[in-house]
Amino acid sequence: MSALVLFGTGSIARMAHHLFTHDSPHDVVACSVDRDHLDDGTVAGLPVVAFEEVATAYPPDQFGMFVAVGFRRVNRFRAARYAQAKAMGYDLVTYVSSRASIWPGVEIGDNTMVMDQVIVNPFVRIGNDTILWSGSHVGHESVVGDHCFISSHAAVSGFATIEDGAFLGTNCTIRDGITVARESVIGAGAVISRDTRQGGVYTAPQATLLPLASDRLPSL
Ligand SMILES: CC(C)(COP(=O)(O)OP(=O)(O)OC[C@H]1O[C@@H](n2cnc3c(N)ncnc32)[C@H](O)[C@@H]1OP(=O)(O)O)[C@@H](O)C(=O)NCCC(=O)NCCS
C-alpha cells in the first residue's frame, strides 16, 4: 500500500478517491489544489494543501500523487499539473479497475485511470495521464497517447492512433487505422472514418424533434 495525495477536489477527484479507496492498495490521505482554490472544498473530509506547498507537507519520497482533473482546456490543465507534479519528484500512480479487461502485455503509463468495464485488446499502448471512462473500448494494436480523455462507450477500433490531448466523447466510433490528431475533440456519438485535423472539433448529427408529442405515438 502507498499513501497518495490527489490533485483536485472536484468530481474527478471524488471519483478517484472512491476508486482508489475501494479498489486499489493505495490510501488517499490528502488533496491539493492551486493556492487560490483552497476554499473550493474537499473530498471525503481530507486535508487540503496548496499545491505550491504540497512537497513540504507530503514529501515525494514518502507519498505518491494522482492528478485528478478532467478535460478542462482540452486536457491541457491536467497535463500542466501532471508535469509540475513530476518535476517535484512525485511518482504518479495509475489506477486500473479490477473490473476492466486488460490483456497481458498491454503497456499503460503513469497517472492513468482505467475504469470498470473498459476493454483493452492485446498489443495496445496507452500513454501517461490518460483517462479511460467506464465501458470504453480500445482495439488491438492501437496506440493512445498522453493526456487523452476517452469517455464511456467510445469505441476505438484496431490499429488506430489517438494522439496526445485528444478528447473522445461518449459513444463515438473511431474507424480502424485512423489517426485522431492531437487535441482533436470528438463529440458524443460522432463516427470518425478519416484522420482528423489537429485541434479539430467533430460532432454527430443531432437527433430530430418530431412534430408530435410522445402521447400521440401510436405504439407507446
Ligand atoms: C462537441 C462538444 C464537445 C461541444 O461541447 P461544448 O464545448 O460544451 O460546446 P456546446 O455544446 O455549447 O457547442 C458549441 C457549439 O457547437 C454546436 N454543436 C454542439 N454539438 C453539435 C452537434 N452535435 N451538431 C451540431 N452542432 C453542435 C452548438 O450548437 C454550439 O453552437 P452555438 O455556439 O452556435 O450555440 C459536445 O457537443 C459534445 O459532444 N461533448 C461530449 C459529451 C460527452 O461525451 N461527455 C462525456 C464526458 S464524461
The ligand as a MOL file (V3000), in Angstrom:
LIG
                    3D

  0  0  0     0  0            999 V3000
M  V30 BEGIN CTAB
M  V30 COUNTS 48 50 0 0 0
M  V30 BEGIN ATOM
M  V30 1 C -18.8720 18.8100 -29.4140 0
M  V30 2 C -18.9570 19.1630 -27.9500 0
M  V30 3 C -17.6690 18.7260 -27.2600 0
M  V30 4 C -19.0740 20.6860 -27.7900 0
M  V30 5 O -19.3150 20.9250 -26.4450 0
M  V30 6 P -19.2550 22.3560 -25.7320 0
M  V30 7 O -17.8640 22.8100 -25.6600 0
M  V30 8 O -19.9830 22.2300 -24.4360 0
M  V30 9 O -19.9950 23.3070 -26.6770 0
M  V30 10 P -21.5520 23.4300 -26.9770 0
M  V30 11 O -22.3100 22.1860 -26.6930 0
M  V30 12 O -22.0180 24.6830 -26.3190 0
M  V30 13 O -21.4890 23.6110 -28.5290 0
M  V30 14 C -20.7520 24.6520 -29.1780 0
M  V30 15 C -21.4330 24.9430 -30.4730 0
M  V30 16 O -21.4180 23.7560 -31.3040 0
M  V30 17 C -22.7440 23.3550 -31.6120 0
M  V30 18 N -22.8740 21.9140 -31.5340 0
M  V30 19 C -22.5320 21.1160 -30.4760 0
M  V30 20 N -22.8100 19.8450 -30.7710 0
M  V30 21 C -23.3260 19.8370 -32.0150 0
M  V30 22 C -23.8010 18.8260 -32.8690 0
M  V30 23 N -23.8070 17.5480 -32.4870 0
M  V30 24 N -24.2520 19.1620 -34.0740 0
M  V30 25 C -24.2520 20.4690 -34.4580 0
M  V30 26 N -23.8200 21.4780 -33.7000 0
M  V30 27 C -23.3610 21.1520 -32.4900 0
M  V30 28 C -23.6230 24.0050 -30.5560 0
M  V30 29 O -24.9430 24.2210 -31.0260 0
M  V30 30 C -22.9010 25.3140 -30.3170 0
M  V30 31 O -23.2070 26.2210 -31.3370 0
M  V30 32 P -23.5100 27.7550 -30.9590 0
M  V30 33 O -22.2390 28.2830 -30.3770 0
M  V30 34 O -23.8720 28.3540 -32.2870 0
M  V30 35 O -24.6300 27.7290 -29.9870 0
M  V30 36 C -20.1830 18.4890 -27.2570 0
M  V30 37 O -21.3400 18.7480 -28.0180 0
M  V30 38 C -20.0140 17.0120 -27.0380 0
M  V30 39 O -20.3690 16.1660 -27.8550 0
M  V30 40 N -19.4630 16.6840 -25.8810 0
M  V30 41 C -19.1740 15.3440 -25.4640 0
M  V30 42 C -20.0710 14.9840 -24.3180 0
M  V30 43 C -19.5580 13.7370 -23.6820 0
M  V30 44 O -19.2780 12.7540 -24.3180 0
M  V30 45 N -19.3930 13.8000 -22.3910 0
M  V30 46 C -18.8130 12.7190 -21.6600 0
M  V30 47 C -17.7930 13.2570 -20.7250 0
M  V30 48 S -17.7110 12.2280 -19.3140 0
M  V30 END ATOM
M  V30 BEGIN BOND
M  V30 1 1 1 2
M  V30 2 1 2 3
M  V30 3 1 2 4
M  V30 4 1 2 36
M  V30 5 1 4 5
M  V30 6 1 5 6
M  V30 7 2 6 7
M  V30 8 1 6 8
M  V30 9 1 6 9
M  V30 10 1 9 10
M  V30 11 2 10 11
M  V30 12 1 10 12
M  V30 13 1 10 13
M  V30 14 1 13 14
M  V30 15 1 14 15
M  V30 16 1 15 16
M  V30 17 1 15 30
M  V30 18 1 16 17
M  V30 19 1 17 18
M  V30 20 1 17 28
M  V30 21 1 18 19
M  V30 22 1 18 27
M  V30 23 2 19 20
M  V30 24 1 20 21
M  V30 25 1 21 22
M  V30 26 2 21 27
M  V30 27 1 22 23
M  V30 28 2 22 24
M  V30 29 1 24 25
M  V30 30 2 25 26
M  V30 31 1 26 27
M  V30 32 1 28 29
M  V30 33 1 28 30
M  V30 34 1 30 31
M  V30 35 1 31 32
M  V30 36 2 32 33
M  V30 37 1 32 34
M  V30 38 1 32 35
M  V30 39 1 36 37
M  V30 40 1 36 38
M  V30 41 2 38 39
M  V30 42 1 38 40
M  V30 43 1 40 41
M  V30 44 1 41 42
M  V30 45 1 42 43
M  V30 46 2 43 44
M  V30 47 1 43 45
M  V30 48 1 45 46
M  V30 49 1 46 47
M  V30 50 1 47 48
M  V30 END BOND
M  V30 END CTAB
M  END
